[in-house]
Amino acid sequence: MLGYTPVRKAIASPQLEPDLQTWLKSKGIEHRHIHTKTELRRLLHLLSPVREQVKDKENMDRLTKMLDKPLRGLSHEELFEVFSVF
């Protein structure tokens, strides 16, 4: 049996921005590099109203699909496509 764990990661801002970090902390996101599924969902929820202002909309959409899609039962090609997001 093959086991795998998806690596999900997002960076809220490429540079340190104290005002953004303070705002994110008030919304429950503690770090600039986000790894947990809960924080990723929270970040996507916060960014959805301002989607047009997001620099990397394509990867935001891929991350949304990756969080919503169950990984068990995928073919090798589908699994490779999901993991190639990063």
C-alpha positions in Angstrom: 0.0 0.0 0.0 1.3 3.4 -0.9 0.9 6.2 1.6 1.1 9.9 0.9 0.6 13.2 2.7 -0.2 16.3 0.7 2.1 19.3 1.3 -0.1 22.3 1.4 1.5 25.7 1.9 0.7 29.3 1.2 2.7 32.5 1.8 0.5 35.4 2.9 3.0 38.0 1.7 6.4 37.6 0.1 7.8 40.4 2.4 7.4 41.1 6.1 4.5 43.6 6.4 3.7 44.3 10.1 0.3 45.8 9.4 -0.8 42.7 7.4 0.6 40.3 10.0 -1.3 42.2 12.8 -4.5 42.0 10.8 -4.0 38.3 10.0 -3.3 37.5 13.7 -6.6 39.2 14.6 -8.3 36.8 12.2 -6.6 33.7 13.7 -3.6 33.3 11.3 -0.4 33.3 13.3 2.3 33.0 10.6 3.2 34.4 7.2 3.9 30.8 5.9 0.7 28.9 6.4 0.7 25.1 6.5 -2.3 23.9 8.4 -5.5 23.1 6.6 -7.6 25.2 9.0 -5.5 28.3 8.5 -5.3 27.8 4.7 -9.1 27.6 4.6 -9.4 30.7 6.7 -6.9 32.6 4.5 -8.8 31.6 1.3 -12.1 32.7 3.0 -10.5 36.1 3.9 -9.1 36.6 0.4 -12.2 35.5 -1.6 -13.9 39.0 -1.5 -10.7 40.6 -2.8 -9.8 37.8 -5.2 -9.0 40.3 -8.0 -6.3 41.9 -5.9 -4.5 38.6 -5.2 -1.2 38.5 -7.1 -1.3 34.7 -7.9 -5.0 34.0 -8.6 -4.1 30.8 -10.5 -2.4 29.1 -7.6 -5.1 30.4 -5.2 -7.6 28.5 -7.3 -5.4 25.4 -7.4 -5.1 25.5 -3.6 -8.8 25.8 -3.2 -9.3 22.7 -5.4 -6.6 20.9 -3.5 -8.3 21.6 -0.2 -11.7 20.5 -1.4 -10.7 17.4 -3.4 -10.3 14.1 -1.6 -6.9 12.6 -2.5 -7.8 9.0 -1.9 -8.8 7.1 -5.0 -7.1 9.4 -7.5 -5.2 8.0 -10.5 -1.4 8.5 -10.7 -1.9 11.3 -13.3 -4.5 13.1 -11.1 -2.4 12.8 -8.0 0.7 14.1 -9.9 -1.4 17.1 -11.1 -2.6 17.9 -7.6 0.9 17.7 -6.1 2.4 19.8 -8.9 0.6 22.9 -7.5 3.7 23.6 -5.5 
